[in-house]
Amino acid sequence: MRIEFSGANRTVTGSCHLIDVSGKRILLDCGMYQGKRELARQLNETLPAGPIDAVVLSHGHLDHCGKLPVLVKRGYDGPIYATPATVDVARVVLLDSAEIQEENADYLNRRSRETAADEVHPLYRRSDAHDVLKLFRRVPYEQRVDLGNGVSFAFFDAGHILGSAYVVMEWTESGAKKSLLFTADIGRPNTPIFRDPTPLKQPFDTIITESTYGGRKHAAVDDIEPQFAAAVQQIVESRGRLILPSFAVGRTQTMLWHYMKQVQDGKLPKINLYVDSPMGVEISQVTREHTDLWDDESIAMLNFPKVKEAMNLVKFASTGEQSRQINNDRGPCIIVASSPTCEFGRVLHHLKLSVERPTDMIVFTGWIPPHTLGRRLQDGEQRVKILDRFYEVKCQIRTLHGLSAHADGDELLAFLKPGISPKTVMHIVHGEADQAEALGRRLLEHGVAVANVPAMHSTAMTGVVSTGPAARDSGDVE
């Protein structure tokens, strides 16, 4: 077996790993790298060399599926396997990504182009995203798929976002059965809406594991409720607006759940809640269509009278006009809008109105990357630039802790333990180097044979390795 690490290596974005086994070349994820513009363009145009027989997609976050249109543009026309819910989420995410790229390219070409040679081209267009959708094959959890040559895989619930899965691959090598676990992103236990990750039932020869928070410990899930309740009560008393900059996929739906749950329990009054994000609106609808993936508590909530009443106060804003109308509501109300960094999206227009109002509050739902408007607000800067002018920060700023959809170091270790044996070779990806190495040290203490933190474009080989790309067509994928 040969593994080529082509993304999310010593970083947390751009998941992409090529497995070459028994004459089959299988791509695990094909995600978009998100970072500095020039490096992102370079990495997002780069794919593993040689033909690919199948793509196995863990879930619909952009950093796991966002480079699929590039793959298909280069000629790939094979199957893309994913859970049914992941197909629905990825459709929304890919079309939105393509639209943004087209709009950005059009804007730059209008504003910055001097000659025809300077024309900016999007990485891919909506037509390319539609070509990807034609290749999806829906695979339910725990249904084994035969990829040929004795290689098979199955998805298991990862508890991260709607439809997310970890992948178990099996094959025979030199007469012995072999197995590989690809964790992709593992969720936290006891989180809202979705079931806990399905426990591992066997040790594996090889594991490729995420390590986003491999060296950290999250706040307890139970801490979220009192933090959120205190923030909402404050803006009810001040008759202000609570702005929640939030991811459209996952975090927006989680915040809706927390509001509904606390209304049900009588801990919060019923006030208007706006979801101001076209993607957030679509993903919320997709989530409602997949109640079969919800946990028992969330399903039961749908039947509570107070929750049904509160749902009538949730307003979904898809159009620009609906978004602008939200600012007619001066409070008390809650506005959930993209994006969490406050670098782009509709949240900027709500911040312009609220940032200088002492009655209002901005509540961040987790860690914000440095050098962003969200981080400057989170760090307490008193004067910030929003779009085209500076504003004095007079509103309240808070951060909710414990909302991450990724398992922390302790939770990852607890999940992985049943999959570990003294012969297990561990490859640690999807984490900054310090987080990956922190998890690696702990895994070695618990008995794995090897804990490797691979660099970008590095390879690992074990046992019998099939003919590699150097001996085959090394052009574009087929």
C-alpha positions as CSV (number, residue, x, y, z in Angstrom):
1,M,0.0,0.0,0.0
2,R,1.1,3.5,-0.8
3,I,-0.3,6.7,0.7
4,E,0.3,10.1,-1.0
5,F,-0.5,13.0,1.4
6,S,-1.8,15.8,-0.8
7,G,-3.6,18.1,1.6
8,A,-4.3,19.0,5.2
9,N,-0.7,18.1,6.1
10,R,0.6,20.1,9.1
11,T,-2.3,22.4,8.5
12,V,-6.1,22.1,9.1
13,T,-7.4,22.7,5.6
14,G,-7.4,21.0,2.1
15,S,-8.0,17.4,3.1
16,C,-6.7,15.1,0.3
17,H,-5.1,11.7,0.5
18,L,-4.4,9.2,-2.3
19,I,-4.5,5.5,-1.4
20,D,-2.7,3.1,-3.9
21,V,-3.6,-0.5,-3.0
22,S,-4.1,-3.7,-4.9
23,G,-4.0,-1.9,-8.3
24,K,-6.7,0.6,-7.2
25,R,-6.0,4.3,-6.7
26,I,-8.6,5.8,-4.3
27,L,-8.8,9.5,-3.3
28,L,-10.0,10.2,0.2
29,D,-11.4,13.7,0.1
30,C,-10.5,16.4,-2.3
31,G,-10.7,19.6,-0.3
32,M,-10.0,23.2,-0.9
33,Y,-7.0,24.8,0.8
34,Q,-8.1,28.1,2.5
35,G,-5.3,30.5,3.3
36,K,-3.2,33.3,1.7
37,R,-4.4,33.9,-1.8
38,E,-1.3,33.0,-3.9
39,L,-0.5,29.9,-1.9
40,A,-4.2,28.8,-2.0
41,R,-4.4,29.2,-5.7
42,Q,-1.2,27.2,-6.2
43,L,-2.4,24.3,-3.9
44,N,-5.9,24.3,-5.2
45,E,-4.7,23.9,-8.8
46,T,-2.5,20.9,-7.8
47,L,-3.8,17.3,-7.9
48,P,-2.0,13.9,-7.4
49,A,-0.5,12.7,-10.6
50,G,-1.8,9.8,-12.5
51,P,-5.3,8.1,-12.9
52,I,-7.8,7.9,-10.1
53,D,-10.3,5.1,-9.9
54,A,-12.7,6.4,-7.2
55,V,-13.2,9.3,-4.8
56,V,-14.5,8.6,-1.2
57,L,-15.8,11.8,0.4
58,S,-16.1,12.0,4.1
59,H,-18.4,15.1,4.4
60,G,-19.5,18.3,2.8
61,H,-17.3,21.0,4.4
62,L,-15.4,23.0,1.7
63,D,-12.0,22.0,3.0
64,H,-12.9,18.4,2.3
65,C,-15.0,18.6,-1.0
66,G,-14.1,22.0,-2.4
67,K,-11.5,20.9,-5.0
68,L,-13.7,18.2,-6.6
69,P,-14.7,20.6,-9.5
70,V,-10.9,21.0,-10.3
71,L,-10.6,17.2,-10.4
72,V,-13.6,16.8,-12.7
73,K,-12.4,19.7,-14.9
74,R,-9.1,17.8,-15.4
75,G,-11.1,14.8,-16.8
76,Y,-12.1,12.7,-13.8
77,D,-15.4,11.0,-14.6
78,G,-15.5,8.1,-12.1
79,P,-17.7,7.7,-9.0
80,I,-17.6,10.0,-6.0
81,Y,-19.0,8.1,-3.0
82,A,-20.6,9.9,-0.1
83,T,-23.5,9.5,2.3
84,P,-26.8,10.8,1.1
85,A,-26.8,13.8,3.4
86,T,-23.2,14.6,2.4
87,V,-24.3,14.7,-1.2
88,D,-27.0,17.2,-0.3
89,V,-24.7,19.4,1.8
90,A,-21.9,19.3,-0.8
91,R,-24.3,20.4,-3.5
92,V,-25.0,23.7,-1.6
93,V,-21.4,24.2,-0.7
94,L,-19.9,23.6,-4.1
95,L,-22.4,25.8,-6.0
96,D,-21.9,28.6,-3.5
97,S,-18.1,28.3,-3.8
98,A,-18.3,28.4,-7.6
99,E,-20.6,31.5,-7.5
100,I,-18.3,33.4,-5.1
101,Q,-15.3,32.6,-7.4
102,E,-17.2,33.8,-10.5
103,E,-18.3,37.0,-8.8
104,N,-14.8,37.7,-7.4
105,A,-13.2,37.1,-10.8
106,D,-15.8,39.4,-12.5
107,Y,-15.1,42.1,-9.9
108,L,-11.4,42.0,-10.3
109,N,-11.6,42.0,-14.1
110,R,-13.8,45.1,-13.9
111,R,-11.6,46.9,-11.4
112,S,-8.0,45.8,-11.9
113,R,-7.4,44.4,-15.4
114,E,-5.2,46.5,-17.7
115,T,-4.8,44.1,-20.6
116,A,-6.5,40.9,-21.8
117,A,-3.5,38.9,-20.5
118,D,-4.3,40.1,-17.0
119,E,-7.8,38.6,-17.0
120,V,-8.6,36.7,-13.8
121,H,-10.2,33.3,-14.1
122,P,-12.1,31.5,-11.3
123,L,-10.7,28.2,-10.1
124,Y,-14.0,26.7,-11.4
125,R,-17.5,27.8,-12.4
126,R,-21.0,26.7,-11.4
127,S,-21.1,24.5,-14.6
128,D,-18.1,22.6,-13.2
129,A,-19.8,22.1,-9.8
130,H,-22.9,20.7,-11.6
131,D,-20.6,18.2,-13.4
132,V,-19.4,17.0,-10.0
133,L,-23.0,16.5,-8.8
134,K,-23.6,14.0,-11.7
135,L,-20.8,11.7,-10.4
136,F,-22.1,11.4,-6.8
137,R,-23.0,7.9,-5.6
138,R,-25.1,7.8,-2.4
139,V,-24.0,5.2,0.1
140,P,-25.7,4.8,3.5
141,Y,-23.8,4.3,6.7
142,E,-22.3,0.8,7.3
143,Q,-23.0,-0.4,3.8
144,R,-19.9,-2.0,2.3
145,V,-18.9,-0.9,-1.2
146,D,-16.7,-3.1,-3.5
147,L,-14.1,-1.0,-5.3
148,G,-12.7,-4.0,-7.2
149,N,-9.5,-6.1,-6.8
150,G,-10.7,-7.1,-3.3
151,V,-10.7,-3.5,-2.0
152,S,-13.8,-2.3,-0.2
153,F,-14.9,0.4,2.2
154,A,-17.8,1.5,4.4
155,F,-18.9,4.8,6.0
156,F,-19.6,5.1,9.7
157,D,-21.2,8.1,11.5
158,A,-18.5,10.6,12.6
159,G,-20.8,12.9,14.5
160,H,-19.2,16.0,13.1
161,I,-21.8,17.6,10.8
162,L,-24.8,16.4,8.9
163,G,-23.8,13.2,7.0
164,S,-20.2,13.2,8.1
165,A,-18.4,9.9,8.1
166,Y,-15.2,8.1,8.9
167,V,-14.0,5.5,6.4
168,V,-13.0,1.9,7.0
169,M,-11.2,0.3,4.1
170,E,-10.3,-3.4,3.8
171,W,-8.3,-5.5,1.3
172,T,-6.0,-8.5,1.1
173,E,-2.3,-8.2,0.9
174,S,0.1,-11.2,0.5
175,G,-2.7,-13.4,1.7
176,A,-3.4,-11.4,4.8
177,K,-6.4,-9.2,5.5
178,K,-5.5,-5.5,5.9
179,S,-7.5,-2.5,7.1
180,L,-7.2,1.3,7.1
181,L,-9.2,3.9,9.1
182,F,-9.6,7.4,7.8
183,T,-11.2,9.4,10.5
184,A,-11.7,12.6,8.5
185,D,-13.2,15.0,11.1
186,I,-14.5,13.4,14.3
187,G,-17.2,15.2,16.3
188,R,-17.6,15.7,20.0
189,P,-19.8,13.4,22.1
190,N,-23.1,14.8,23.5
191,T,-23.4,17.6,21.0
192,P,-26.7,18.9,19.7
193,I,-28.7,17.5,16.8
194,F,-26.4,14.7,15.6
195,R,-25.6,11.3,17.1
196,D,-22.3,10.6,18.8
197,P,-19.5,9.1,16.6
198,T,-20.0,5.4,16.1
199,P,-17.5,3.6,18.3
200,L,-14.6,1.7,16.6
201,K,-15.0,-2.1,16.9
202,Q,-11.5,-3.3,15.8
203,P,-7.8,-2.4,15.7
204,F,-6.5,-1.2,12.3
205,D,-3.2,-1.7,10.5
206,T,-3.1,1.9,9.4
207,I,-4.9,5.0,10.6
208,I,-5.0,8.4,9.1
209,T,-6.4,10.7,11.8
210,E,-7.3,14.3,12.1
211,S,-5.6,16.4,14.9
212,T,-7.3,19.8,14.7
213,Y,-7.4,20.1,18.5
214,G,-5.0,17.2,19.2
215,G,-3.2,19.1,22.0
216,R,-6.1,21.0,23.4
217,K,-9.1,20.5,25.7
218,H,-12.5,22.1,24.9
219,A,-14.8,23.6,27.5
220,A,-17.6,21.3,28.5
221,V,-20.6,21.1,26.2
222,D,-22.8,21.8,29.2
223,D,-21.1,25.2,29.6
224,I,-22.7,26.5,26.4
225,E,-26.3,26.7,27.7
226,P,-25.7,29.2,30.6
227,Q,-23.3,31.3,28.5
228,F,-25.9,31.7,25.7
229,A,-28.8,32.2,28.1
230,A,-26.9,35.0,29.9
231,A,-26.2,36.8,26.6
232,V,-29.8,36.6,25.3
233,Q,-31.2,37.7,28.7
234,Q,-28.9,40.7,28.5
235,I,-30.1,41.9,25.1
236,V,-33.7,41.3,26.1
237,E,-33.2,43.6,29.1
238,S,-31.4,46.2,27.0
239,R,-33.8,45.7,24.1
240,G,-30.8,45.3,21.8
241,R,-29.6,43.1,19.0
242,L,-27.4,40.0,19.5
243,I,-25.2,39.4,16.4
244,L,-23.9,35.8,16.0
245,P,-21.2,35.7,13.2
246,S,-21.4,32.0,12.3
247,F,-20.5,29.3,9.9
248,A,-23.4,28.6,7.5
249,V,-22.8,24.8,7.7
250,G,-23.1,23.3,11.2
251,R,-22.7,26.2,13.5
252,T,-25.8,28.1,12.3
253,Q,-28.0,25.0,12.9
254,T,-26.4,24.4,16.3
255,M,-27.2,27.9,17.4
256,L,-30.8,27.4,16.3
257,W,-31.0,24.2,18.3
258,H,-29.7,25.9,21.5
259,Y,-32.3,28.7,21.1
260,M,-35.1,26.2,20.6
261,K,-33.9,24.0,23.5
262,Q,-33.8,26.8,26.0
263,V,-37.2,28.2,24.9
264,Q,-38.5,24.6,25.4
265,D,-37.0,24.6,28.9
266,G,-38.4,28.0,29.8
267,K,-35.0,29.6,30.1
268,L,-35.4,32.0,27.3
269,P,-38.2,34.3,26.1
270,K,-39.5,33.9,22.5
271,I,-37.9,36.7,20.4
272,N,-37.3,37.0,16.7
273,L,-34.3,35.0,15.4
274,Y,-33.0,35.7,11.9
275,V,-30.8,33.4,9.8
276,D,-29.2,35.8,7.3
277,S,-27.2,33.6,5.0
278,P,-28.4,32.0,1.7
279,M,-26.2,29.0,2.4
280,G,-27.2,28.9,6.0
281,V,-30.9,28.9,4.9
282,E,-30.3,26.0,2.5
283,I,-28.3,23.9,4.9
284,S,-30.9,24.4,7.6
285,Q,-33.5,23.1,5.1
286,V,-31.3,20.1,4.3
287,T,-30.9,19.4,8.0
288,R,-34.7,19.4,8.4
289,E,-34.9,16.8,5.5
290,H,-32.6,14.4,7.3
291,T,-34.2,14.0,10.7
292,D,-33.2,10.3,10.4
293,L,-29.7,11.4,11.4
294,W,-30.8,13.4,14.4
295,D,-30.3,12.2,18.0
296,D,-33.4,11.3,20.1
297,E,-33.5,14.5,22.1
298,S,-33.6,16.7,18.9
299,I,-36.3,14.6,17.3
300,A,-38.4,14.9,20.4
301,M,-38.0,18.7,20.5
302,L,-39.9,18.9,17.2
303,N,-43.1,18.0,19.0
304,F,-42.9,20.4,21.9
305,P,-45.5,23.2,21.7
306,K,-43.1,25.9,22.9
307,V,-40.6,24.9,20.3
308,K,-43.2,25.0,17.5
309,E,-44.2,28.5,18.6
310,A,-40.5,29.6,18.7
311,M,-40.0,28.2,15.2
312,N,-42.6,30.7,13.9
313,L,-40.3,33.4,15.2
314,V,-37.3,32.2,13.1
315,K,-37.0,34.2,9.9
316,F,-34.9,32.9,7.1
317,A,-33.4,35.6,4.8
318,S,-32.3,34.3,1.4
319,T,-32.6,37.5,-0.7
320,G,-30.8,40.8,-0.3
321,E,-34.1,42.6,0.3
322,Q,-35.0,40.1,3.1
323,S,-31.5,40.8,4.6
324,R,-32.0,44.6,4.5
325,Q,-35.4,44.3,6.2
326,I,-33.8,42.7,9.3
327,N,-32.3,46.1,10.2
328,N,-35.8,47.4,10.7
329,D,-35.8,45.3,13.9
330,R,-33.8,47.2,16.5
331,G,-34.4,44.5,19.2
332,P,-34.6,42.5,21.1
333,C,-33.6,40.0,18.5
334,I,-30.9,37.5,17.5
335,I,-29.2,37.6,14.1
336,V,-27.2,34.6,12.9
337,A,-25.2,35.6,9.9
338,S,-22.1,34.5,7.9
339,S,-19.2,34.7,8.3
340,P,-17.5,34.0,11.6
341,T,-14.3,36.0,10.7
342,C,-16.4,39.0,9.8
343,E,-14.2,39.5,6.7
344,F,-17.1,39.1,4.2
345,G,-20.8,38.3,4.0
346,R,-24.0,39.9,5.3
347,V,-22.8,40.0,8.9
348,L,-20.8,43.2,8.0
349,H,-24.0,45.2,7.4
350,H,-25.4,44.2,10.8
351,L,-22.1,45.0,12.4
352,K,-22.2,48.5,10.9
353,L,-25.5,49.2,12.6
354,S,-24.8,47.5,16.0
355,V,-21.1,48.1,16.7
356,E,-21.6,51.6,18.1
357,R,-24.8,50.7,20.0
358,P,-24.2,50.0,23.8
359,T,-27.5,48.0,23.9
360,D,-26.2,45.5,21.3
361,M,-23.9,42.6,21.6
362,I,-21.6,40.6,19.3
363,V,-21.2,37.0,20.4
364,F,-18.5,34.9,18.7
365,T,-19.0,31.1,18.7
366,G,-15.4,30.1,19.0
367,W,-11.8,30.8,18.1
368,I,-11.3,33.4,15.3
369,P,-8.2,33.4,13.0
370,P,-5.7,36.2,13.5
371,H,-5.6,39.3,11.2
372,T,-9.4,39.3,10.7
373,L,-12.1,41.8,11.7
374,G,-13.7,39.2,13.9
375,R,-10.4,38.6,15.8
376,R,-9.9,42.4,16.3
377,L,-13.3,42.7,17.8
378,Q,-12.8,39.5,19.9
379,D,-9.5,40.9,21.2
380,G,-11.2,44.1,22.3
381,E,-10.0,46.7,19.8
382,Q,-11.8,50.0,20.4
383,R,-11.8,51.2,16.8
384,V,-12.3,49.0,13.8
385,K,-12.8,49.4,10.0
386,I,-15.9,47.8,8.6
387,L,-16.2,47.9,4.8
388,D,-15.3,51.5,3.9
389,R,-15.1,53.4,7.2
390,F,-14.0,53.2,10.8
391,Y,-16.3,52.7,13.8
392,E,-15.9,53.1,17.5
393,V,-16.7,49.8,19.3
394,K,-19.3,50.6,21.9
395,C,-21.3,47.3,21.8
396,Q,-20.7,44.4,24.1
397,I,-18.4,41.5,22.9
398,R,-18.6,38.0,24.2
399,T,-17.3,34.5,23.1
400,L,-19.2,31.2,23.7
401,H,-16.8,28.4,24.5
402,G,-17.4,24.7,23.9
403,L,-19.1,24.9,20.5
404,S,-16.4,23.2,18.4
405,A,-17.6,20.4,16.1
406,H,-14.2,18.8,16.4
407,A,-13.2,16.4,19.1
408,D,-10.5,17.7,21.4
409,G,-7.3,15.8,22.3
410,D,-8.9,13.7,25.1
411,E,-12.0,13.0,23.0
412,L,-9.9,12.0,19.9
413,L,-7.8,9.6,22.0
414,A,-10.9,8.0,23.6
415,F,-12.4,7.5,20.1
416,L,-9.1,6.1,18.6
417,K,-8.2,3.7,21.5
418,P,-10.2,0.7,20.3
419,G,-8.6,1.1,16.9
420,I,-5.0,0.9,18.2
421,S,-2.8,-2.2,18.4
422,P,1.0,-2.5,18.9
423,K,1.3,-2.9,15.1
424,T,-0.8,0.2,14.2
425,V,0.9,2.8,12.0
426,M,-0.6,6.2,12.6
427,H,-0.5,9.1,10.2
428,I,-1.6,12.4,11.8
429,V,-3.1,15.0,9.5
430,H,-5.6,17.9,9.5
431,G,-3.8,19.8,12.3
432,E,-1.1,22.4,12.8
433,A,2.2,20.8,13.5
434,D,2.1,21.4,17.2
435,Q,-1.4,19.9,17.6
436,A,-0.5,16.9,15.4
437,E,2.7,16.2,17.3
438,A,1.0,16.6,20.7
439,L,-1.5,13.9,19.6
440,G,1.3,11.8,18.2
441,R,3.1,11.7,21.5
442,R,0.0,10.6,23.4
443,L,-0.7,7.9,20.8
444,L,2.8,6.5,21.2
445,E,2.3,6.4,25.0
446,H,-0.8,4.3,24.2
447,G,1.1,1.8,22.2
448,V,0.9,2.6,18.5
449,A,3.9,1.4,16.5
450,V,4.5,4.6,14.5
451,A,3.1,8.1,14.8
452,N,3.9,10.0,11.6
453,V,3.1,13.7,11.0
454,P,3.5,13.8,7.2
455,A,4.6,16.8,5.1
456,M,2.7,18.0,2.1
457,H,3.2,15.7,-1.0
458,S,5.1,13.1,1.1
459,T,4.4,9.4,0.8
460,A,4.3,6.3,3.0
461,M,4.6,2.7,1.8
462,T,3.9,-0.6,3.5
463,G,3.8,-4.2,2.2
464,V,3.2,-4.7,-1.5
465,V,2.9,-1.5,-3.4
466,S,1.1,-1.5,-6.8
467,T,2.5,0.2,-9.9
468,G,2.8,3.9,-8.9
469,P,2.1,7.0,-11.0
470,A,5.7,7.3,-12.2
471,A,5.3,4.0,-14.1
472,R,1.8,4.9,-15.4
473,D,0.3,7.9,-17.2
474,S,1.5,10.9,-15.2
475,G,-0.7,13.4,-17.0
476,D,-4.1,14.6,-15.9
477,V,-6.4,12.3,-14.1
478,E,-8.7,10.0,-16.1
